[in-house]
Amino acid sequence: MKFGNSVLTFVGLIMLLFLAACGGGNEPSSATEGSGDKKTIGVSISNLDEFLTYMQDAMKEEAENHPDFEFIYSDAQNDSARQMDQIENFITRQVDAIVINPVDTTAAVDIINMVNNAGIPIVVANRTFEGVEEATAYVGSESIQSGLLQMEEVAELLGGEGNIAIMEGELGHEAQIKRTEGNVQIIEEHAGLEIVHQNTAKFDRSEGMRLMENWLNSGTHIDAIVSNNDEMALGAILALEAAGKLDEVLVAGIDATPAALEAMKASKLSVTVFQDAKGQGANSIITAVKAANGEDVEDVLVPYQLVTPDNVDEYVAKYE
């Protein structure tokens, strides 16, 4: 019996050693270790709101076309310091390229300089700013174009006359600045249009609802709410519905998110502008892969498209 136990113990030890040797490859590895010949791309998204979630989903879908690359995705949760830490981590891990959707477009200039000094290509996605030309490439849209398209349609629907309330996004963000600039440019071309309110709701639906409630309580007559994004526009719609005034006010947004398109089909939202999350996300990855491979890359501008009740079904289909 003692001999038999010794044999079993010996055999057991051999099996454990064999399993350990075979199972070693299943341990998690970092992007720079254990990944063989694969190159690595780090992606930092400012925050995963509805639009940026679709953009990141498109990035991940495109990433599947590049099996020789590994991708690290990080959510900065709208925290500029957190995003800086993420970029520093990418640099420490010696990734082959970085894609950034910046939280703070002012801080982004310092991030670009830091990444450039590390000799790593950096692609800026979705948000442009003064100094973005120092990045390897920019992939996104020209925000002023969306503001122009949006306000041109609103002006036409109002017959060139009416009181306008502009609901702005987070102050200082490129989208807030340029989309509002486009709105104002069209308003100044129509003597019958007047801005009666202009304030920020921080790109947020609940903030949009609160701001709309304040404007309603002011007693000012408003013919149209022109919002820097759909989320704030949807908040305005909630407040207008609660006050029984939605039929009296035209509401316009930007992004053409699924929730906004649903509101348009329900005759609650009159205008939105499609920002191509899929096009921006996919092209960000394609550009970063090329840069990581040492290829020459250029900026990729993805055009905005006006969405109205007449063509809304075409845009609903894009999300199906």
Backbone torsions as a table, in degrees:
resi	resn	phi	psi	omega
1	MET	NA	-39.5	179.1
2	LYS	-64.1	-40.6	179.0
3	PHE	-62.4	-43.4	-179.8
4	GLY	-62.4	-40.2	179.5
5	ASN	-65.3	-38.0	179.8
6	SER	-64.0	-41.8	179.0
7	VAL	-63.1	-44.8	-179.6
8	LEU	-63.0	-40.3	178.8
9	THR	-62.8	-43.4	-180.0
10	PHE	-62.4	-45.8	180.0
11	VAL	-63.5	-40.1	179.4
12	GLY	-61.6	-41.2	178.9
13	LEU	-64.3	-40.1	178.8
14	ILE	-62.2	-43.4	-179.3
15	MET	-65.3	-40.1	178.6
16	LEU	-62.9	-42.0	178.1
17	LEU	-63.7	-38.8	179.8
18	PHE	-65.6	-44.7	179.9
19	LEU	-65.0	-39.0	178.8
20	ALA	-62.8	-40.4	179.9
21	ALA	-66.6	-38.8	-178.8
22	CYS	-75.3	-33.4	-174.1
23	GLY	-86.0	-5.8	-176.8
24	GLY	-59.3	-32.2	-178.1
25	GLY	-71.2	-9.4	-178.3
26	ASN	-88.5	-4.7	179.2
27	GLU	-69.6	141.2	178.2
28	PRO	-62.6	144.2	-179.8
29	SER	-127.7	156.7	177.2
30	SER	-76.5	170.9	-178.5
31	ALA	-67.9	-21.4	-176.2
32	THR	-105.5	-2.7	179.6
33	GLU	-129.1	138.5	176.2
34	GLY	74.0	10.2	-178.1
35	SER	-102.5	11.7	176.0
36	GLY	62.0	-130.3	-177.5
37	ASP	-88.9	4.4	-176.5
38	LYS	-70.0	139.9	171.6
39	LYS	-91.0	163.6	-173.7
40	THR	-126.5	138.2	175.8
41	ILE	-123.7	127.3	177.1
42	GLY	-97.7	135.8	-178.5
43	VAL	-123.5	125.8	176.9
44	SER	-120.6	115.8	-179.8
45	ILE	-101.0	138.2	-176.1
46	SER	-59.6	-48.1	174.9
47	ASN	-167.0	155.5	-174.8
48	LEU	-98.3	68.7	170.0
49	ASP	-75.6	-176.3	-173.2
50	GLU	-60.3	-49.1	-177.8
51	PHE	-63.6	-48.1	-176.0
52	LEU	-69.5	-25.3	173.6
53	THR	-65.2	-42.6	176.8
54	TYR	-63.9	-37.8	179.2
55	MET	-64.9	-43.2	178.4
56	GLN	-66.8	-37.4	176.3
57	ASP	-58.9	-40.2	178.7
58	ALA	-67.3	-35.9	175.8
59	MET	-60.5	-47.2	-177.9
60	LYS	-65.6	-36.2	177.7
61	GLU	-65.1	-44.3	178.2
62	GLU	-67.4	-34.2	-179.4
63	ALA	-59.7	-28.3	179.0
64	GLU	-65.2	-19.2	177.5
65	ASN	-82.2	-0.1	-177.4
66	HIS	-129.3	69.4	-176.0
67	PRO	-66.2	-13.2	178.4
68	ASP	-86.2	6.5	178.2
69	PHE	-122.2	149.0	168.3
70	GLU	-109.2	145.1	-176.8
71	PHE	-124.3	133.2	176.9
72	ILE	-113.0	122.0	-178.2
73	TYR	-108.7	134.0	179.9
74	SER	-132.4	140.2	176.8
75	ASP	-106.9	117.3	-178.3
76	ALA	-79.4	-8.7	176.6
77	GLN	53.4	39.4	177.7
78	ASN	61.5	24.9	-178.7
79	ASP	-113.5	110.6	-177.0
80	SER	-61.8	-39.2	179.3
81	ALA	-66.0	-39.5	177.8
82	ARG	-62.7	-41.2	-179.9
83	GLN	-65.7	-39.3	176.6
84	MET	-59.3	-42.3	178.1
85	ASP	-61.8	-39.8	179.8
86	GLN	-63.5	-43.5	-180.0
87	ILE	-66.2	-41.8	177.5
88	GLU	-60.9	-37.6	177.4
89	ASN	-65.0	-41.4	177.2
90	PHE	-60.2	-42.6	-179.5
91	ILE	-64.3	-43.3	178.6
92	THR	-60.2	-37.8	-179.8
93	ARG	-79.7	-3.5	177.8
94	GLN	56.2	50.6	176.2
95	VAL	-65.1	164.0	-176.1
96	ASP	-91.8	-16.4	174.8
97	ALA	-165.2	158.4	179.9
98	ILE	-129.7	138.4	170.5
99	VAL	-114.2	127.4	179.4
100	ILE	-128.2	131.7	167.7
101	ASN	-107.6	100.1	-165.4
102	PRO	-70.2	141.1	172.3
103	VAL	-71.4	-51.0	-175.6
104	ASP	-120.5	115.0	-175.5
105	THR	-71.0	-18.0	174.5
106	THR	-76.0	-47.5	178.0
107	ALA	-65.3	-24.9	-178.1
108	ALA	-61.7	-29.9	178.8
109	VAL	-63.0	-43.0	178.2
110	ASP	-66.3	-36.8	178.9
111	ILE	-64.2	-44.6	179.4
112	ILE	-60.1	-45.0	179.3
113	ASN	-61.1	-41.5	-179.6
114	MET	-63.3	-43.8	-179.2
115	VAL	-69.6	-40.1	176.7
116	ASN	-60.4	-41.4	179.3
117	ASN	-64.6	-26.2	177.5
118	ALA	-82.9	-5.6	178.5
119	GLY	75.0	27.2	-178.3
120	ILE	-111.8	132.4	176.4
121	PRO	-64.0	140.6	178.4
122	ILE	-131.8	129.2	-179.8
123	VAL	-111.1	124.3	177.9
124	VAL	-92.9	128.8	-177.0
125	ALA	-112.6	133.2	166.7
126	ASN	78.3	-42.4	-175.2
127	ARG	-114.9	121.0	179.2
128	THR	-103.3	166.9	-175.1
129	PHE	-170.5	166.8	177.2
130	GLU	-67.0	120.6	-175.8
131	GLY	108.6	-8.2	-179.6
132	VAL	-63.7	-21.9	-179.4
133	GLU	-65.4	-14.8	177.3
134	GLU	-78.9	-13.3	176.2
135	ALA	-75.1	165.1	178.4
136	THR	-63.4	-38.8	178.1
137	ALA	-164.6	157.0	172.9
138	TYR	-116.7	133.7	176.4
139	VAL	-124.2	115.8	-179.3
140	GLY	170.8	-156.4	-177.3
141	SER	-122.1	165.4	177.4
142	GLU	-91.9	107.4	-171.3
143	SER	-57.2	-35.2	-178.3
144	ILE	-61.6	-30.7	179.7
145	GLN	-61.7	-39.7	-179.5
146	SER	-66.4	-39.9	178.1
147	GLY	-64.7	-37.4	177.9
148	LEU	-67.4	-48.6	-179.9
149	LEU	-59.6	-45.9	-178.2
150	GLN	-59.9	-50.6	-174.6
151	MET	-73.5	-31.6	176.1
152	GLU	-60.3	-42.2	-179.9
153	GLU	-69.7	-40.8	178.6
154	VAL	-62.3	-44.2	179.3
155	ALA	-59.8	-41.0	179.9
156	GLU	-66.4	-43.1	-179.1
157	LEU	-64.7	-31.1	179.5
158	LEU	-88.1	-2.7	-177.7
159	GLY	68.4	26.6	176.7
160	GLY	77.0	10.6	-179.3
161	GLU	-137.7	138.4	175.1
162	GLY	151.4	166.3	177.6
163	ASN	-93.3	127.2	-175.0
164	ILE	-111.3	135.0	171.4
165	ALA	-114.4	120.8	-178.3
166	ILE	-98.7	120.6	179.0
167	MET	-98.7	109.9	-174.0
168	GLU	-93.8	155.5	175.7
169	GLY	-81.5	-164.1	179.6
170	GLU	-55.4	121.5	-175.7
171	LEU	-61.8	135.9	-179.5
172	GLY	95.6	-16.2	176.7
173	HIS	-74.2	143.8	-177.8
174	GLU	-56.0	-41.2	-179.2
175	ALA	-64.5	-40.0	178.1
176	GLN	-63.3	-45.3	-176.5
177	ILE	-66.0	-51.7	-172.6
178	LYS	-76.1	-38.2	178.4
179	ARG	-65.1	-41.1	177.0
180	THR	-65.6	-39.9	177.9
181	GLU	-58.8	-42.1	177.7
182	GLY	-63.9	-41.9	176.9
183	ASN	-57.7	-51.1	-176.1
184	VAL	-62.7	-37.5	-179.8
185	GLN	-59.7	-43.2	179.6
186	ILE	-71.6	-40.0	179.6
187	ILE	-59.7	-40.8	-179.0
188	GLU	-68.1	-16.5	177.6
189	GLU	-84.0	-7.3	-178.1
190	HIS	-123.7	111.6	-178.2
191	ALA	-61.9	-25.2	-177.4
192	GLY	-85.7	-4.1	179.5
193	LEU	-99.8	138.6	-179.5
194	GLU	-138.4	135.9	175.3
195	ILE	-84.3	117.8	-179.1
196	VAL	-105.3	-20.8	175.4
197	HIS	-144.1	146.0	175.9
198	GLN	-157.0	113.2	-177.9
199	ASN	-157.6	167.5	-176.9
200	THR	-93.9	143.9	169.7
201	ALA	-124.8	16.4	168.1
202	LYS	58.5	30.5	179.1
203	PHE	65.0	14.9	-170.4
204	ASP	-112.1	139.6	-176.6
205	ARG	-65.6	-46.5	-179.1
206	SER	-65.8	-36.8	176.5
207	GLU	-66.3	-36.8	177.0
208	GLY	-63.3	-38.4	178.2
209	MET	-65.7	-44.2	-179.7
210	ARG	-64.7	-41.8	-179.8
211	LEU	-65.1	-40.7	178.6
212	MET	-63.2	-39.9	177.3
213	GLU	-60.7	-41.3	178.5
214	ASN	-63.4	-42.5	180.0
215	TRP	-65.3	-39.1	177.9
216	LEU	-64.4	-39.5	-179.8
217	ASN	-69.2	-20.3	179.8
218	SER	-71.0	-21.1	179.6
219	GLY	84.4	-2.2	179.6
220	THR	-69.0	135.5	176.4
221	HIS	-73.6	128.0	-179.3
222	ILE	-124.8	128.9	177.3
223	ASP	-96.3	-29.4	-177.9
224	ALA	-150.1	138.4	170.7
225	ILE	-100.9	120.3	179.3
226	VAL	-113.3	108.6	-170.9
227	SER	-106.3	142.1	178.7
228	ASN	-65.6	-18.4	174.5
229	ASN	-153.0	171.4	-176.9
230	ASP	-70.8	-35.9	-177.0
231	GLU	-58.9	-46.5	178.0
232	MET	-66.1	-37.8	178.4
233	ALA	-61.6	-40.5	178.9
234	LEU	-66.4	-35.6	175.0
235	GLY	-64.6	-41.8	177.2
236	ALA	-60.9	-40.7	178.9
237	ILE	-60.7	-41.6	178.8
238	LEU	-60.0	-43.8	179.9
239	ALA	-67.2	-41.5	179.5
240	LEU	-65.4	-39.6	177.5
241	GLU	-62.5	-45.2	-178.6
242	ALA	-62.0	-32.0	-179.6
243	ALA	-89.2	-2.8	-179.6
244	GLY	70.0	28.4	-175.5
245	LYS	-119.8	9.4	-176.4
246	LEU	-61.4	-33.9	-179.7
247	ASP	-69.8	-14.2	-176.5
248	GLU	-96.8	-12.5	-172.6
249	VAL	-127.8	130.9	175.7
250	LEU	-83.1	134.2	-179.0
251	VAL	-120.7	132.1	-179.3
252	ALA	-129.1	140.3	178.0
253	GLY	-129.2	-171.3	176.4
254	ILE	-144.0	138.0	173.7
255	ASP	128.0	-32.9	-177.7
256	ALA	56.9	51.2	175.4
257	THR	-73.0	162.0	179.3
258	PRO	-55.7	-39.3	179.3
259	ALA	-64.6	-37.5	178.9
260	ALA	-69.0	-41.1	179.3
261	LEU	-64.7	-36.8	176.3
262	GLU	-63.5	-40.8	178.0
263	ALA	-65.2	-35.6	178.3
264	MET	-67.4	-42.0	179.2
265	LYS	-65.4	-24.7	177.8
266	ALA	-89.5	9.2	177.8
267	SER	63.6	31.8	178.0
268	LYS	-103.8	-33.8	178.9
269	LEU	-109.8	128.2	-175.1
270	SER	-91.2	-32.5	-173.9
271	VAL	-143.7	140.4	164.9
272	THR	-147.7	171.8	-178.4
273	VAL	-130.6	123.5	-175.8
274	PHE	-74.0	120.5	170.8
275	GLN	-105.8	122.0	-169.2
276	ASP	-79.6	89.2	179.6
277	ALA	-60.9	-40.9	-179.0
278	LYS	-65.8	-43.7	179.9
279	GLY	-64.1	-41.0	179.4
280	GLN	-67.9	-44.1	-178.7
281	GLY	-64.6	-48.9	-178.3
282	ALA	-63.4	-44.9	-178.5
283	ASN	-69.0	-27.2	175.3
284	SER	-63.6	-43.2	179.7
285	ILE	-70.1	-43.9	179.2
286	ILE	-58.1	-44.0	-178.5
287	THR	-67.3	-41.6	-180.0
288	ALA	-65.2	-39.2	178.5
289	VAL	-63.4	-44.9	178.1
290	LYS	-60.6	-44.5	-179.4
291	ALA	-63.8	-40.4	179.3
292	ALA	-64.9	-28.3	178.4
293	ASN	-86.7	4.4	177.4
294	GLY	82.9	11.0	179.8
295	GLU	-82.7	154.4	174.9
296	ASP	-72.2	137.6	179.8
297	VAL	-130.1	157.6	178.0
298	GLU	-128.7	165.3	174.8
299	ASP	-61.1	147.6	176.4
300	VAL	-120.9	112.2	179.4
301	LEU	-98.7	120.9	-178.2
302	VAL	-103.3	114.2	-172.4
303	PRO	-69.3	147.8	171.6
304	TYR	-78.7	158.7	179.8
305	GLN	-139.6	131.8	-179.5
306	LEU	-70.8	135.6	178.2
307	VAL	-121.4	127.8	178.4
308	THR	-132.2	171.4	177.5
309	PRO	-56.6	-24.6	-179.0
310	ASP	-70.7	-28.8	-177.2
311	ASN	-123.9	13.7	-173.9
312	VAL	-59.3	-35.6	-177.8
313	ASP	-61.9	-31.4	178.0
314	GLU	-61.4	-35.7	-177.4
315	TYR	-86.3	-29.4	172.8
316	VAL	-60.0	-40.0	-178.0
317	ALA	-63.7	-25.2	-179.0
318	LYS	-66.4	-22.5	-178.1
319	TYR	-97.7	-2.6	-176.2
320	GLU	-88.6	NA	NA
